[in-house]
Amino acid sequence: MSPGSETGWHRHERDYAVVYLMSGDLLVETKQGSLTVSLEKGQVTSREAGVEHNVINSNTFEFVFVELELKRG
């Protein structure tokens, strides 16, 4: 994500995990409010399906992560 860019409001239809490829801060907006999250390179987070949110790169540099949606057999 480029500095200041956003994912746009969206909802995940499946449970998912995110692997952060660098350290930095992301601003996460939800219906309940906003929160700045400090993340470390190699950290993994996960959330359940249905969460509606927008993620903003609040860093002065590009921030890279990989998002994995979990499929059930």
C-alpha positions in Angstrom: 0.0 0.0 0.0 1.3 3.4 -0.9 1.5 6.1 1.9 -2.0 7.4 2.6 -3.8 4.8 0.4 -6.8 2.8 1.6 -8.3 -0.6 1.0 -11.7 0.9 0.9 -14.6 -0.3 3.0 -15.1 -4.0 2.5 -16.2 -7.2 4.3 -14.4 -10.5 4.2 -16.7 -13.5 3.4 -14.2 -16.0 4.9 -12.0 -16.1 7.9 -8.6 -14.7 7.1 -5.0 -14.2 8.2 -2.6 -11.4 7.4 1.2 -11.7 7.4 3.0 -8.4 7.7 6.2 -8.2 5.5 7.5 -5.0 7.3 7.0 -3.0 10.5 4.8 0.1 10.7 1.4 1.4 11.6 -1.9 1.0 9.9 -5.1 2.9 10.7 -8.1 0.5 10.9 -11.6 2.0 10.6 -14.6 -0.1 11.7 -18.2 0.8 12.4 -17.2 0.9 16.1 -14.5 3.5 15.5 -10.8 3.9 14.4 -7.6 2.4 15.8 -4.0 2.8 14.9 -2.3 -0.6 15.0 1.5 -1.0 15.3 2.7 -4.1 13.5 6.0 -5.9 13.3 7.6 -7.6 10.3 6.7 -11.3 10.4 3.7 -10.8 12.7 0.5 -12.6 11.8 -3.1 -11.6 12.7 -6.4 -13.3 12.0 -10.0 -12.4 12.0 -13.3 -14.1 11.5 -15.5 -13.6 8.4 -18.0 -10.7 8.3 -15.8 -7.9 9.7 -16.5 -4.7 7.8 -13.5 -2.3 7.8 -11.2 0.1 5.9 -7.4 0.0 6.3 -5.3 3.1 5.7 -1.5 3.2 5.4 -0.6 5.9 7.9 3.2 5.5 7.3 5.4 7.7 5.1 6.5 4.6 3.2 4.9 1.8 1.3 3.5 -0.9 3.6 3.4 -4.5 2.4 1.3 -7.4 3.7 -0.1 -10.7 2.4 -3.8 -11.6 3.2 -4.9 -15.2 3.1 -8.6 -16.1 3.1 -9.2 -19.5 4.6 -11.3 -22.0 2.6 -13.1 -24.9 4.3 -13.2 -28.2 2.4 
